[in-house]
Amino acid sequence: MAVKNQVQLITYPDSMGGNLKTLHQVLANHFSDVFKGGIHILPPFPSSGDRGFAPLTYLDIDPSFGTWEEVRRIGEDFDVLVDLMVNHISKQSPYFQDFLKKGRKSEYADLFITLDKIWEDGNPVQEDIDKMFLRREVPYSTFTIEETGEEEKVWTTFGKTNPSEQIDFDVHSDKVKELFTEFFMNFKRQNIKIVRLDAVGYVIKKLGTSCFFVEPDIYKFLDWVMELANSLDIELLPEVHSHYSIQYKLAEYGCWIYDFILPYRVLDTLTNKSSEALLAYLKDRPEKQFTMLDCHDGVPVKPDLDGLINTKEARKLVDICVERGSNLSLILSDEHKAEDGFDVHQIRGTYYSMLDCNDDAYLAARAIQFFAPGVPQVYYVGLLAGENDEEKIRETGDGREINRHNFSVEEIEESLDKEIVQRLLKLIRFRNEYAAFNGVFSVLDSDKEEVKLSWTKDEKKCTLYINLNTNKTVIDYIDENGNEAQYLV
């Protein structure tokens, strides 16, 4: 299948009405012609943490969300995208629980990376660990095997607890390949069209390297998983949060990638009223990308944009967002901080709040996103022009919850009454339906206080014009009768 060049929705299974069945009803009642590109359902699987990102299995749906039948029904109306955390699985999974009980005698033992697979004697060497890109203090956890009382150290890249809740897979193992094949075949049966390979940059562990995006080894894994997905007519979207140069390597390899640069560039353009950096960027980027402004984490800053941004200017932009209610995710390792100490990994908040809840600025941001080449994704909070959820942060203690509000059906219907939401829906429909978006993209010459972008295909043409001083956004286009028309966004 080919990925559709139309707008997609990103949502948790329970964020628009409480479960998958209600999600489908909400989509059918209010958005049937809006998300023609598909629906990215964030992990709906049984999970032991990280809001679905520590799955126990991919063969079941968490009963509190519904069943695979509901996913298949959504899939009849919309292409469905789901995540596969190729790097790890939950400590509570049946596979690791069996290993915890039986140790090396478990039929699943080879799914995991016991430290003797890395260091011959199984003893970690600090000198090697110092070279690694760490997401926790040490990249392993120690467990006691129930039947023998022996201690086993296994690789755990992620996890806030000790021992970690997320146990890494050994992607070199035939057992892992069998398991992934089972997961993908199930996705095919359930009518899944696109699979996002979450945390794929971490799958290769090799001494003497950072253990992140290890070349050329990672391409061998990607070749294998791409061949598997192709055989089942499933598209893949590798997810790599890292320096943009790594994204570009994936693009050169023929993969879809995420545009993690655009959210910051757009925010900077609209806040500082200057299009220079944005337009220079749009002239020189891979086109086979999924674009976004907001997501379940935050606006990427470091390391994604290292070398592209001035840290003093970035600090000013970050401070403005914080004044508007955002909170920050910070870089852990000193070596990845800037020389001046700038250490912002992500800016967390709703995109609407980051733009000071200014309707025109927010519509201008979406217009830039929709005109940038790629498949646009709109996060559900952004769809409903949601504001920062301070209450959820206080309730959970997790700063990411600022942009993860769960909307009841009533709240969704109230949001649909807002003018900003109706204007956004109109813009999404234009992006979905206007034929020129399948043609040739151009960045037009403009003053630094303007944005001018265009698409042309045969006799169809549309040109975006934004005045950054007023946030006024206009699209000039050729209508179905061949006449010049104007759309005030």
C-alpha positions in Angstrom: 0.0 0.0 0.0 1.1 3.6 -0.4 0.8 6.1 2.5 -1.9 8.6 1.6 -0.9 12.2 1.2 -3.6 13.4 3.5 -4.0 14.4 7.1 -3.7 11.9 9.9 -4.9 12.0 13.5 -2.8 10.9 16.5 -4.7 9.9 19.6 -4.5 7.6 22.6 -7.2 4.8 22.5 -9.0 6.4 25.5 -8.4 10.1 24.8 -11.5 10.8 22.7 -14.4 9.4 24.5 -12.8 6.8 26.8 -12.4 3.7 24.6 -12.0 2.5 21.1 -15.7 2.0 20.4 -16.5 5.6 21.4 -13.4 6.8 19.4 -14.8 5.2 16.3 -18.3 6.8 17.0 -16.6 10.2 17.5 -14.6 9.8 14.2 -17.7 8.7 12.3 -19.9 11.4 13.7 -17.6 14.4 13.5 -14.5 13.6 11.4 -15.4 11.1 8.7 -14.1 13.4 5.9 -11.3 15.0 8.0 -8.7 12.2 8.6 -8.4 10.7 5.2 -4.8 10.0 5.8 -5.5 7.6 8.7 -5.5 7.3 12.5 -2.4 6.7 14.6 -3.7 5.0 17.7 -1.0 5.3 20.4 -0.4 1.9 22.1 -3.7 0.2 22.8 -2.0 -3.0 24.1 -1.9 -4.3 27.6 0.9 -2.3 29.3 2.6 -2.0 32.6 3.6 1.7 32.3 4.6 4.7 30.3 1.1 5.2 29.1 1.2 2.1 26.8 4.8 2.2 25.8 5.7 -0.7 28.1 3.5 -3.4 26.3 3.1 -6.9 27.6 2.2 -8.2 24.1 1.0 -7.0 20.7 -1.4 -9.9 20.3 -4.1 -8.4 22.6 -5.8 -5.1 23.2 -6.1 -3.8 26.7 -9.7 -4.8 27.7 -10.3 -1.3 29.2 -9.9 0.1 25.7 -11.9 -2.7 23.9 -10.9 -5.5 21.5 -9.2 -6.0 18.1 -12.7 -6.0 16.6 -13.0 -2.3 17.4 -9.6 -1.7 15.8 -10.6 -3.6 12.7 -13.9 -1.5 12.5 -11.9 1.7 12.7 -9.7 0.2 10.0 -12.6 -0.2 7.7 -13.1 3.6 7.6 -9.5 4.9 8.2 -6.0 3.5 7.6 -4.8 2.6 11.1 -1.2 3.1 12.3 0.1 1.5 15.5 3.4 1.4 17.4 5.8 -1.6 17.8 8.4 -0.9 20.4 11.1 -2.9 18.6 13.7 -2.2 21.3 11.9 -3.6 24.3 8.9 -5.2 26.0 7.4 -5.0 29.5 9.0 -6.8 32.5 5.4 -8.0 33.1 5.2 -9.7 29.7 4.6 -13.5 29.7 8.0 -13.9 28.0 10.0 -12.1 30.6 8.0 -13.5 33.5 8.8 -17.0 32.3 12.5 -16.0 32.2 12.3 -14.6 35.7 10.9 -17.9 36.9 13.2 -20.3 35.0 16.2 -18.2 34.0 18.3 -19.7 31.2 16.0 -22.8 31.0 13.1 -20.6 29.9 12.1 -21.1 26.2 12.2 -17.3 26.0 15.6 -16.7 27.5 17.2 -15.9 24.1 14.7 -13.0 23.6 16.7 -10.9 26.0 20.3 -9.6 26.3 22.0 -11.2 29.3 25.2 -9.3 29.8 27.4 -12.3 28.8 26.1 -11.6 25.2 27.9 -8.2 25.5 30.9 -8.9 27.8 32.2 -12.4 27.7 32.3 -12.9 31.5 29.0 -11.1 32.0 30.6 -8.3 34.0 30.0 -4.7 32.7 33.0 -2.5 32.0 32.6 1.1 32.9 34.9 2.3 30.2 32.6 0.8 27.6 29.5 2.2 29.3 31.0 5.7 29.3 30.9 5.7 25.5 27.2 4.8 25.3 24.2 7.2 24.8 22.5 6.4 28.1 18.8 6.9 28.9 19.3 5.8 32.6 22.4 5.7 34.8 23.4 2.2 33.7 22.0 0.3 30.7 21.1 -2.9 32.6 19.0 -4.2 35.5 19.6 -7.0 37.9 17.0 -9.7 38.6 16.8 -12.7 40.8 15.7 -16.0 39.1 12.9 -17.6 41.1 13.8 -21.3 40.7 17.6 -21.0 41.2 18.1 -17.8 43.3 20.8 -16.7 40.8 21.2 -13.1 39.8 20.9 -12.2 36.1 21.8 -8.8 34.7 19.8 -8.0 31.5 20.0 -5.0 29.2 17.4 -2.2 29.9 17.9 0.9 27.8 14.9 2.7 29.3 13.0 2.9 32.5 12.6 5.2 35.5 12.5 2.4 38.1 15.2 0.0 39.2 15.0 -2.7 38.0 13.5 -1.3 34.8 10.0 -2.0 33.6 11.2 -2.1 30.0 13.4 -5.1 29.0 15.4 -4.9 25.8 15.1 -7.5 23.0 18.1 -9.2 21.4 17.3 -8.4 17.7 20.1 -10.8 16.6 18.1 -13.7 18.1 16.0 -16.0 15.9 13.5 -16.1 18.7 13.0 -12.3 18.5 12.6 -12.5 14.7 10.0 -15.3 15.2 8.1 -13.1 17.8 8.2 -10.0 15.6 6.9 -12.1 12.6 4.0 -13.2 14.8 3.3 -9.6 15.8 3.4 -8.4 12.2 1.2 -11.2 11.0 -1.3 -10.4 13.7 -1.2 -6.7 12.6 -2.0 -7.8 9.0 -5.0 -9.9 10.3 -6.3 -6.8 12.2 -6.1 -4.6 9.1 -3.2 -2.4 10.4 -1.8 -0.4 7.4 1.3 1.4 9.0 3.6 0.4 11.9 5.8 2.9 13.6 9.1 1.4 14.8 9.4 3.1 18.1 12.9 3.4 19.7 14.5 1.7 16.7 17.7 3.7 17.1 18.5 1.7 20.2 18.2 -1.9 18.9 22.0 -2.5 18.3 24.2 -3.0 21.3 27.9 -3.1 20.3 31.0 -2.5 22.4 33.1 0.5 21.5 30.0 2.4 20.2 27.3 4.7 21.6 24.8 1.8 21.2 22.6 4.3 19.4 22.0 4.0 15.6 25.1 1.8 15.2 26.0 1.7 11.5 26.1 -0.4 9.4 24.5 -3.0 11.7 21.2 -1.1 12.1 20.6 -1.4 8.3 20.8 -5.1 8.5 17.9 -5.1 11.0 16.0 -2.5 9.0 16.4 -4.6 5.8 15.0 -7.6 7.6 12.0 -5.8 9.2 11.3 -3.9 5.9 11.2 -7.1 4.0 8.8 -8.6 6.5 6.5 -5.6 6.4 6.6 -5.4 2.6 5.5 -9.1 2.4 2.4 -8.2 4.4 1.7 -4.9 2.6 2.4 -2.8 5.7 4.3 0.5 5.6 6.9 1.3 8.2 7.7 4.6 9.9 11.0 4.4 11.9 11.0 6.7 14.9 14.4 8.1 15.8 14.7 11.1 18.2 18.3 12.2 17.6 20.4 14.6 15.6 18.6 15.4 12.3 21.6 14.0 10.3 20.5 10.5 11.5 17.0 11.1 10.2 18.4 12.1 6.9 20.4 8.9 6.7 17.2 7.0 7.1 15.6 9.1 4.4 18.5 8.3 2.0 17.9 4.7 2.8 14.4 5.0 1.5 12.5 5.1 4.8 9.7 7.4 5.9 11.0 9.7 8.6 9.5 12.2 11.1 10.1 15.9 10.6 11.2 16.7 14.2 12.7 20.0 13.1 9.5 21.7 11.8 7.7 22.1 15.1 10.5 24.3 16.6 11.0 26.2 13.3 7.3 27.1 13.0 7.2 28.1 16.7 10.3 30.3 16.3 8.9 31.9 13.0 5.6 32.9 14.6 7.1 34.0 17.9 10.0 36.0 16.5 8.2 37.2 13.4 11.0 36.1 11.0 10.7 33.5 8.3 14.4 33.3 7.3 15.4 30.1 9.1 12.1 28.4 8.2 12.3 29.1 4.5 15.9 28.1 4.3 15.0 24.8 6.0 12.0 24.2 3.7 14.2 24.6 0.6 16.5 21.8 1.7 14.8 18.8 3.4 13.8 15.3 2.5 10.2 15.2 1.2 9.3 11.6 2.4 8.4 12.7 5.9 5.5 12.7 8.4 5.1 16.2 9.7 3.8 17.2 13.1 3.6 20.2 15.4 2.5 18.5 18.6 2.6 15.0 20.0 2.3 13.0 23.3 5.8 14.1 24.3 6.9 17.7 23.4 8.5 19.9 20.8 11.9 18.5 20.1 15.0 20.8 20.7 18.1 18.8 21.6 19.7 16.8 20.2 17.4 16.9 17.2 18.3 20.5 16.2 22.0 20.6 17.3 23.9 22.7 14.9 20.7 24.3 13.5 19.9 26.6 16.3 21.7 29.3 18.3 21.4 28.2 22.0 21.0 31.9 23.2 18.1 32.4 20.9 16.7 29.0 21.7 16.8 29.9 25.4 14.7 33.0 24.8 12.1 31.0 22.9 12.0 28.3 25.6 11.5 31.0 28.3 8.6 32.5 26.3 6.9 29.0 26.2 7.6 28.5 29.9 6.0 31.9 30.6 2.9 30.6 28.7 2.7 27.6 30.9 5.0 25.0 29.3 7.4 22.7 31.2 10.6 21.2 30.0 12.2 17.8 29.5 16.0 18.1 30.0 19.0 16.2 28.6 20.5 13.8 31.1 24.1 13.3 30.0 26.5 16.2 30.3 28.2 15.4 27.0 25.0 16.2 25.1 24.4 19.6 26.8 25.5 22.7 24.9 28.8 24.4 25.9 26.8 27.2 27.6 24.8 24.6 29.6 21.7 24.7 27.4 20.0 21.4 28.1 16.4 21.4 26.8 15.4 18.1 25.2 11.7 19.0 24.6 9.3 21.8 25.3 6.1 20.3 26.8 2.8 22.0 26.5 0.0 22.3 23.9 1.0 24.0 20.7 -2.0 26.3 21.0 -0.8 27.4 24.5 2.8 27.8 23.2 1.4 30.3 20.7 -0.4 32.2 23.6 -3.8 30.8 22.5 -3.8 33.1 19.5 -6.2 31.7 17.0 -4.6 33.4 14.0 -1.1 32.4 14.9 -2.2 28.8 15.5 -3.9 28.6 12.1 -0.8 30.1 10.5 1.2 27.3 12.2 -1.0 24.6 10.8 -1.0 26.2 7.3 2.8 26.1 7.3 2.7 22.4 8.4 0.1 21.5 5.7 2.1 23.2 3.0 5.4 21.6 4.0 5.9 18.5 1.9 5.0 15.3 3.8 2.1 13.5 5.4 0.7 15.9 8.1 -0.3 14.4 11.5 -2.5 16.4 13.9 -2.4 15.4 17.6 -5.9 15.1 19.1 -5.3 17.9 21.7 -4.1 20.2 18.8 -7.2 19.2 16.8 -9.4 20.5 19.6 -7.2 23.6 20.3 -6.6 22.3 23.8 -4.9 24.3 26.4 -2.3 23.2 29.0 -3.7 20.7 31.5 -2.1 21.8 34.8 -4.5 19.7 36.8 -3.3 16.4 35.1 0.3 17.3 36.0 -0.6 17.8 39.7 -2.6 14.6 39.7 0.1 12.4 38.1 3.4 14.3 38.8 4.3 13.8 35.1 5.1 16.9 33.2 4.2 15.2 29.9 0.5 15.1 31.0 0.3 18.8 30.3 -0.6 17.8 26.7 -2.5 14.5 27.3 -5.9 15.6 28.4 -8.6 12.9 28.0 -11.6 14.5 26.3 -15.1 13.2 27.1 -17.6 13.2 24.2 -19.2 16.3 25.8 -15.9 18.1 25.8 -15.2 17.1 22.2 -18.6 18.5 21.2 -18.0 21.7 23.1 -14.6 22.1 21.4 -16.3 21.6 18.0 -18.3 24.7 18.8 -15.2 26.8 19.0 -14.5 29.0 15.9 -10.7 28.0 16.0 -11.6 24.3 15.7 -14.0 24.9 12.8 -11.4 27.0 11.0 -8.8 24.2 11.5 -11.2 21.5 10.1 -11.8 23.7 7.0 -8.1 24.0 6.5 -7.6 20.2 6.9 -10.3 19.5 4.3 -8.6 21.9 1.9 -5.3 20.1 2.4 -6.9 16.7 1.9 -8.9 17.6 -1.2 -6.9 20.1 -3.3 -5.1 18.3 -6.1 -2.0 20.6 -6.3 -0.6 19.0 -3.0 0.3 16.0 -5.1 2.4 18.2 -7.5 5.5 20.4 -7.2 6.3 22.4 -4.0 8.1 25.8 -4.1 9.4 28.2 -1.5 8.7 31.7 -3.0 10.9 34.7 -2.4 9.5 36.8 0.5 10.4 39.4 3.1 11.5 38.0 6.4 8.2 39.1 7.9 6.3 36.9 5.4 5.9 33.3 4.4 5.1 32.4 0.8 4.8 28.8 -0.3 3.1 27.2 -3.3 2.1 23.9 -4.8 1.4 23.3 -8.5 0.0 20.4 -10.4 -1.2 20.7 -14.0 -3.7 23.6 -14.0 -4.1 23.6 -10.2 -2.1 25.9 -8.1 -2.3 27.2 -4.5 -0.1 29.8 -2.8 0.1 30.3 0.9 0.8 33.9 2.1 1.3 34.7 5.8 1.9 38.2 7.2 3.9 37.4 10.4 3.2 40.8 11.9 -0.6 40.2 11.9 -0.7 36.3 11.6 -3.1 36.9 8.7 -3.1 33.8 6.5 -4.4 33.7 2.9 -4.4 30.9 0.3 -4.8 32.0 -3.3 -5.9 29.0 -5.6 -7.4 28.0 -8.9 -10.9 26.6 -8.2 -12.6 23.7 -10.0 -13.9 26.1 -12.7 -10.4 27.3 -13.5 -11.0 30.7 -11.8 -8.7 32.5 -9.4 -10.1 32.2 -5.8 -9.0 33.3 -2.4 -9.4 31.5 1.0 -8.9 33.5 4.1 -7.8 30.9 6.6 
